[in-house]
Amino acid sequence: MSIELISEPSIIEGRPPLKSIDNAIISPMDRLPDKKFFMAITFTISLLLFGAYCLGVTFYRGIGVWGVNNPVGWGFGIVNFVFWIGIGHAGTLISAILFLFRQKWRTGIARFAEGMTIFAVMTAGIFPLIHVGRPWLAGYLFPYPNQHSIWVNFTSPLLWDVFAVSTYFTVSFVFWYIGLVPDFATMRDKLNNSTAVEKVKKTIYSVLSLGWRFSNKHWSHYEMMYVVLAGFATPLVLSVHTIVSFDFAVSIMPGWHTTIFPPYFVAGAVFSGFAMVQNALIVIRKVFDLKHIITLDTLERMNKIIIVTGTMVGYAYGMEFFIAWYSGHEVESFAFLNRAFGPYAWAYWIMISCNVISPQFFWIKKLRRNIPFMFVIAMLVNVGMWFERFVIVVTSLSRDYLPSSWGYFTPSFYDVGIFIGSFGLFFTLLLLFTRTMPVVSIAEVKAVVDGSQPTHHSIENHSGEGH
């Protein structure tokens, strides 16, 4: 009796030699940047410098140059903070949670997504610092002994943010770096000492690879550490945006004081993070010719996750209205009707169109596998998720309990400039990452190539009896 084992589809297209995988991933770092790269980084640095100028004016004149007013004390600063923290969620989700569930399709995209996590959290960290108005006093956010016995307010969710985001960044950075160690060793071993440049690069990669020699003992310790860090990172993915949602949910502000915020924020973070990763990967696979490693099947799986999380976010939008009505609280009901039909209705319906309606096209397989179409949909998702944060922050603050204190928030030139500059910082760091480190994990991709592991396509039971 023979038993045929059904094997899952190949993650990597074709059956490329392992050496060709090394060359495909490392070659972008070996050759000089081309004209397109210089054009791209010139553009992103221009955005960064524009944002730096607006930030400099803010430091010199104070945050009064922003559009914040009374009652809208939280404006673009907090909107952008929550947006960028959300972008940083997909990387750790792809690396940690999908790794623990043994999803092999993550191997082609995990490294780049992890890098995006690091850079998004770095970008997000800028906004709370400048929002407080005195960033040089940020040290007081940490509970350390001092001569005046001044301690932080441990009951404030803004302090919880400090602990959650700093812990998330630390674990994500270590997780990212540990995954890079075998690849640094591969790059070290491929270099010769024939030129001064190669000697410098070999020295740098030798230091970064921490003495890695591809021994069985090294792999054993590496895999154990990777699992441990994945276990640490998984609850952090869920906790960080939960704690960010507490900034709103523990207040008594109408439209914020709701228990649906934690799961709603986590789903929204994964939703926007996957969309941003997908946008970047479509460009990367085209520019670096990695279509056989970052395959169309992998992008389709990402689109399926976008459908799921988008549906969860749409469900949360509907439940917010139900909860407000069911509560019987007149002010709460007004807050949600004001979102949909008040002065910021334009922002609300942009949010609904981009986050709820546009992802539904992914139910059609032909569209789900269409590269230009999925790129546009993912861009719309990111636009919609930024507007979601804008709607949550601004509409509740602009109209609270007292009609006498209502006001309308209009972003200033400097608000918009700092937001544009944050994109410049993020994409500049991404471009530098693509030139200095492997954007795809060499070791993990080799492990999922057909033929890299011993397999048995059939089991022959010679006795003819099942045991």
Buried (B, 14 or more C-beta within 10 A) or exposed (E): EEEEEEEEEBBBBEEBEEEEBBEBBBEBBEEEBEEEBEEBBEBBBBBBEBBBBBBEBBEEEEBEBBBBBEBBEBBBBBBBBBBBBBBBBBBBBBBBBBBEEEBBBBBBBBBBBBBBBBBBBBBBBBBBBBBBEEEEEEEEBEBEEEEEEEEBEEEBBBBBBBBBBBBBBEBBBBBBBBBBBBBBBBBBBBBEEEEEEBEEBBEBBBEBBEEBEEEEEBEEEBEEBBEEBBEBBBEBBBBBBBBBBBBBBBEEBBBBBBEBBBBBBBBBBBBBBBBBBBBBBBEBBEBBEBEBBBBBBBBBBBBEBBBBBBBBBBBBBEBBBEBBEEEEBEBBBBBBEBBBEBBBBEBBBBBBBBBBEBBEBBEEEEEBBBEEBBBBBBBBBBBBBBBBBBBBBBBBBBBBEEEEEBEEBEBBEBBBBBBBBBBBBBBBBBBEBBEEBBBBBBBBBBEBBBEBEEEEEEEEEEEEEEE
